[in-house]
Amino acid sequence: MYGEFSLYGVFIPTLVGLMLLAYLLHNGVRLVLLRTQVYRYVWHPPLFDLALYVLVLGALFALVRTWAA
């Protein structure tokens, strides 16, 4: 995996791109969970959202790492 990529001459860390993609995917998963009313069974929704974001980011990182190897 590359450490950074160039966007019009500005070097941006790969992790920033993965964080943005994870945020977008997290919002999609969150909307699905809201519509299916899963949040009724969640004790602390902000903590659940943080954990869900970390899981999505970790999955993306693992996917990119195995894809680049």
Backbone bond lengths (Angstrom), bond angles and torsions (degrees), N, CA, C in turn:
res aa  C-N    CA-C-N  psi(-1)  N-CA   C-N-CA  omega(-1)  CA-C   N-CA-C  phi
1 M - - - 1.437 - - 1.518 108.59 -
2 Y 1.308 115.72 136.69 1.444 120.74 179.54 1.516 110.30 -75.62
3 G 1.333 116.84 148.05 1.452 121.27 -179.67 1.511 112.72 -73.57
4 E 1.331 116.40 -34.57 1.464 119.74 178.96 1.518 109.42 -154.23
5 F 1.317 115.28 165.25 1.455 120.17 175.54 1.520 108.13 -129.44
6 S 1.308 115.72 156.68 1.459 121.38 -175.93 1.517 109.97 -97.01
7 L 1.313 116.22 127.01 1.453 123.31 177.41 1.525 107.17 -120.20
8 Y 1.326 115.70 95.90 1.465 122.86 -177.27 1.532 111.53 56.46
9 G 1.311 116.26 41.09 1.452 121.51 176.64 1.513 114.25 89.01
10 V 1.305 118.85 -4.08 1.462 122.51 178.01 1.521 107.84 -102.93
11 F 1.314 116.29 122.96 1.456 120.54 -179.28 1.527 109.60 -82.16
12 I 1.329 115.49 123.15 1.455 122.44 -178.59 1.520 107.94 -117.79
13 P 1.343 117.31 130.03 1.465 119.30 178.87 1.530 111.64 -61.78
14 T 1.317 115.82 144.62 1.457 121.02 179.95 1.524 110.78 -61.67
15 L 1.317 116.55 -33.54 1.457 120.35 -179.43 1.522 112.01 -62.26
16 V 1.324 118.15 -32.91 1.470 120.84 178.27 1.533 110.01 -65.15
17 G 1.306 116.73 -42.03 1.460 120.37 176.82 1.521 111.79 -64.18
18 L 1.338 116.29 -40.96 1.463 120.02 177.68 1.523 111.11 -66.27
19 M 1.329 117.13 -36.52 1.464 120.25 178.61 1.521 110.87 -65.83
20 L 1.311 117.36 -39.79 1.464 120.60 177.90 1.528 111.06 -65.76
21 L 1.317 116.87 -44.31 1.462 120.84 177.91 1.530 110.99 -64.30
22 A 1.332 116.99 -40.12 1.464 120.78 178.13 1.519 110.35 -64.93
23 Y 1.315 118.15 -36.32 1.463 121.23 178.01 1.531 110.70 -64.10
24 L 1.312 116.42 -43.03 1.459 119.81 179.29 1.529 111.65 -66.63
25 L 1.318 116.71 -42.93 1.465 120.07 177.44 1.529 111.37 -65.95
26 H 1.327 115.85 -38.35 1.462 120.49 178.43 1.524 110.86 -61.87
27 N 1.324 117.29 -41.42 1.462 120.06 178.19 1.525 111.54 -64.16
28 G 1.314 117.16 -37.75 1.457 120.31 177.04 1.519 112.27 -64.91
29 V 1.330 116.20 -45.58 1.463 120.43 178.60 1.529 110.06 -65.20
30 R 1.319 116.63 -38.40 1.463 121.04 179.65 1.524 111.39 -63.24
31 L 1.332 116.64 -41.38 1.465 119.69 177.68 1.525 111.80 -63.09
32 V 1.324 116.35 -40.66 1.467 119.87 177.81 1.527 109.87 -63.52
33 L 1.333 117.39 -42.58 1.461 120.52 179.25 1.521 111.85 -67.00
34 L 1.330 117.39 -34.60 1.466 120.27 176.87 1.524 111.22 -67.10
35 R 1.312 117.28 -41.75 1.467 120.91 -178.40 1.519 112.50 -70.54
36 T 1.320 116.53 -29.90 1.457 119.41 177.97 1.529 111.87 -89.87
37 Q 1.314 117.24 3.54 1.467 125.46 176.37 1.532 113.30 59.45
38 V 1.308 116.41 37.00 1.463 120.92 175.84 1.522 109.89 -71.12
39 Y 1.315 117.75 -27.52 1.459 121.83 -177.17 1.530 112.46 -66.83
40 R 1.318 118.73 -11.88 1.469 120.51 174.85 1.522 110.77 -67.13
41 Y 1.330 117.34 -25.84 1.463 122.02 -177.62 1.529 112.72 -99.62
42 V 1.325 117.48 3.53 1.461 121.82 -178.53 1.528 108.55 -95.66
43 W 1.330 116.28 129.02 1.447 120.83 -176.58 1.532 112.12 -71.16
44 H 1.333 117.11 -44.53 1.465 121.72 -175.48 1.529 108.47 -132.15
45 P 1.339 118.70 90.76 1.472 120.84 -174.53 1.537 115.64 -56.35
46 P 1.351 121.10 -42.21 1.476 117.70 178.37 1.527 113.19 -62.58
47 L 1.315 116.96 -37.99 1.460 120.03 178.15 1.528 110.65 -68.09
48 F 1.322 116.27 -38.71 1.458 121.25 176.00 1.525 110.62 -62.76
49 D 1.338 117.37 -41.73 1.464 121.35 178.47 1.524 111.39 -63.06
50 L 1.333 116.77 -41.77 1.462 120.29 177.95 1.527 110.95 -62.92
51 A 1.316 116.60 -44.91 1.468 120.34 179.55 1.524 111.08 -63.96
52 L 1.331 116.11 -39.64 1.462 120.03 178.25 1.530 110.93 -63.92
53 Y 1.332 117.03 -40.97 1.461 120.76 177.94 1.529 110.94 -63.45
54 V 1.311 116.55 -43.43 1.476 119.86 179.89 1.524 110.66 -64.23
55 L 1.330 117.11 -38.75 1.469 119.99 177.63 1.529 111.84 -65.35
56 V 1.325 116.99 -41.77 1.468 120.27 179.16 1.526 109.95 -65.78
57 L 1.336 116.78 -42.69 1.465 120.37 179.13 1.523 110.96 -64.09
58 G 1.319 117.54 -42.09 1.468 120.94 177.60 1.518 112.17 -63.47
59 A 1.326 116.29 -40.07 1.463 119.75 178.53 1.528 111.07 -65.64
60 L 1.324 116.72 -41.92 1.467 119.72 177.34 1.526 111.34 -63.69
61 F 1.327 116.40 -42.24 1.462 120.28 179.48 1.529 110.71 -62.18
62 A 1.328 117.04 -43.90 1.466 120.64 178.85 1.523 110.80 -65.15
63 L 1.333 116.46 -39.76 1.456 120.16 179.09 1.525 111.85 -64.11
64 V 1.310 116.97 -44.13 1.464 120.60 179.43 1.519 110.79 -67.77
65 R 1.319 116.15 -38.12 1.469 119.48 -179.24 1.533 111.59 -66.05
66 T 1.327 117.83 -40.65 1.461 119.03 178.41 1.522 111.03 -74.41
67 W 1.312 117.58 -30.84 1.464 121.15 179.02 1.526 110.84 -69.76
68 A 1.338 117.59 -36.85 1.468 121.00 -176.67 1.520 112.05 -80.69
69 A 1.308 118.11 -18.38 1.468 120.10 -175.99 1.508 112.14 -78.73
